[in-house]
Amino acid sequence: MNKIILSLILVAALSVSCRKPYNCVCTTAQPGVDIVTTQETITNFKNKANTICTNIGITIAGTATTTCAIQ
């Protein structure tokens, strides 16, 4: 029983340690307006952070486009 509990604690500790901060850089472009770059820090697993970052990108009224990627 102690080995099972120790194993669960070890797995939990390793899972938490795999989470780290990733920089999500977003660029917003709109015709006739300067390009704006913003940065967001996402602390998560790499795949999840990449998904969150990519989903931030939007298009507003067909003119302004925001694209985001992990840097």
QUIPE-V707351 format. One line per field, one symbol per residue. ss: DSSP state (H for helix, E for strand, L for the rest). phi: phi as a letter, one per 40 degrees, with the letter a starting at -180 (. if undefined). burial: 1 if it has 16 or more other C-alpha atoms within 10 Angstrom, else 0. A space follows every 10 residues. Layout:
# QUIPE-V707351
ss = ???
phi = ???
burial = ???
This chain:
# QUIPE-V707351
ss = LHHHHHHHHH HHHHHHHLLE EEEEEEEEEE LLEEEEEEEE EEEELHHHHH HHHHHHLLEE LLLEEEEEEE L
phi = .ccccccccc ccccccccca cbcbbbbbba dgbdcbbbbb cbcacdcccc ccccccdabb fgbcbbbbac b
burial = 0000000000 0000000000 0111110110 0000000000 0101110011 0111000000 0000011111 0
